[in-house]
Every structure is written in C-alpha cells, then in structure tokens.
Amino acid sequence: MSENQAVNDAFERLQRLLLTLRDGDRLAAREAARLTGLAETTCQSVLEGLAKAGHMSHEGGDQFVRVTAT
C-alpha cells in the first residue's frame, strides 16, 4: 500500500467516525488519532475546523462535542 493510500484510508476512517457522532457526543483528538491512525495534530486541526464551521464545540484542550449546526 502506498503512503498516499494509507493516508486516504486514515481520513476515510476519520470521516466514518465523525459521521457516527450525534449531538452531544464527545471526541478527543487523541482518541480520534488512536482510532484512525492519523497524527493527533491532524485530528486536532480537523476538529478545530469543524468547530469553526459550527459542527463541533471546542471544550478546551483536545476535547470536542458534536453540536447541531444552525
């Protein structure tokens, strides 16, 4: 498997994980990294982007909570 394919697979795992979250579910960047194989900093950046877009609430540190986008 190429490095690009491995990264794509990891992002697909992250996407599937995020799609399972319901309003109020919590996710830490370190847990997302453990479950997907991506770097914790990458997961942190993705979750921060989702918080900026209104899909997650940043609870501090690496903790995020799924919120219903308005």
The 8 nearest C-alpha neighbors of each residue, nearest first, counted from 0:
[[1, 4, 5, 2, 3, 6, 8, 7],
 [2, 0, 4, 3, 5, 6, 7, 8],
 [1, 3, 5, 4, 6, 0, 7, 8],
 [4, 2, 6, 1, 5, 7, 0, 8],
 [3, 5, 7, 1, 2, 6, 8, 0],
 [4, 6, 2, 8, 3, 7, 9, 1],
 [7, 5, 9, 3, 8, 4, 10, 2],
 [8, 6, 4, 10, 9, 5, 3, 11],
 [7, 9, 11, 5, 6, 10, 4, 12],
 [8, 10, 6, 12, 35, 11, 7, 36],
 [11, 9, 13, 7, 12, 8, 14, 6],
 [10, 12, 14, 8, 13, 9, 7, 15],
 [11, 13, 9, 15, 10, 35, 14, 16],
 [14, 12, 10, 16, 11, 15, 35, 17],
 [13, 15, 11, 17, 16, 12, 10, 18],
 [16, 14, 18, 12, 13, 17, 11, 19],
 [17, 15, 13, 14, 19, 18, 12, 20],
 [16, 18, 14, 19, 20, 15, 13, 12],
 [17, 19, 15, 16, 20, 14, 21, 13],
 [20, 18, 16, 17, 15, 21, 14, 24],
 [21, 19, 17, 18, 24, 65, 22, 16],
 [20, 22, 24, 23, 65, 19, 66, 18],
 [21, 23, 66, 65, 24, 67, 20, 64],
 [22, 24, 65, 64, 66, 21, 25, 20],
 [25, 23, 65, 21, 64, 22, 20, 26],
 [26, 24, 64, 63, 23, 65, 27, 62],
 [25, 27, 63, 62, 64, 28, 24, 30],
 [26, 28, 62, 61, 30, 29, 63, 31],
 [27, 29, 31, 43, 61, 42, 30, 39],
 [28, 30, 32, 39, 27, 31, 33, 61],
 [31, 29, 33, 27, 32, 28, 34, 26],
 [32, 30, 28, 34, 29, 33, 35, 27],
 [33, 31, 39, 37, 29, 35, 30, 36],
 [32, 34, 30, 31, 36, 35, 29, 37],
 [35, 33, 31, 32, 36, 30, 12, 13],
 [36, 34, 9, 32, 12, 37, 13, 33],
 [35, 37, 32, 33, 9, 34, 38, 31],
 [38, 36, 32, 35, 9, 39, 41, 42],
 [37, 39, 41, 40, 32, 42, 36, 29],
 [38, 40, 32, 42, 29, 41, 28, 43],
 [41, 39, 43, 38, 42, 44, 28, 37],
 [42, 40, 44, 38, 43, 39, 45, 37],
 [41, 43, 45, 39, 28, 44, 40, 46],
 [44, 42, 40, 28, 46, 41, 45, 47],
 [45, 43, 47, 41, 42, 46, 48, 40],
 [44, 46, 48, 42, 47, 43, 41, 49],
 [45, 47, 49, 43, 48, 44, 42, 50],
 [48, 46, 50, 44, 49, 45, 43, 51],
 [49, 47, 51, 45, 46, 50, 44, 52],
 [48, 50, 52, 46, 54, 47, 51, 55],
 [49, 51, 55, 47, 53, 56, 52, 48],
 [52, 50, 48, 53, 49, 47, 54, 55],
 [51, 53, 49, 50, 54, 48, 55, 68],
 [54, 52, 50, 68, 51, 55, 49, 56],
 [55, 53, 68, 49, 66, 50, 52, 65],
 [56, 54, 50, 65, 66, 64, 49, 53],
 [55, 57, 64, 50, 63, 58, 65, 66],
 [58, 56, 63, 59, 50, 62, 55, 64],
 [57, 59, 62, 63, 56, 60, 64, 61],
 [60, 58, 57, 62, 61, 63, 56, 27],
 [59, 61, 62, 58, 57, 27, 63, 28],
 [60, 62, 27, 28, 59, 43, 63, 29],
 [63, 61, 27, 58, 60, 59, 26, 57],
 [62, 64, 57, 26, 58, 56, 25, 27],
 [63, 65, 25, 56, 55, 24, 23, 26],
 [66, 64, 55, 22, 23, 24, 54, 21],
 [67, 65, 22, 55, 54, 23, 68, 64],
 [66, 68, 22, 54, 69, 65, 53, 55],
 [69, 67, 54, 53, 66, 52, 55, 65],
 [68, 67, 53, 54, 66, 52, 55, 22]]
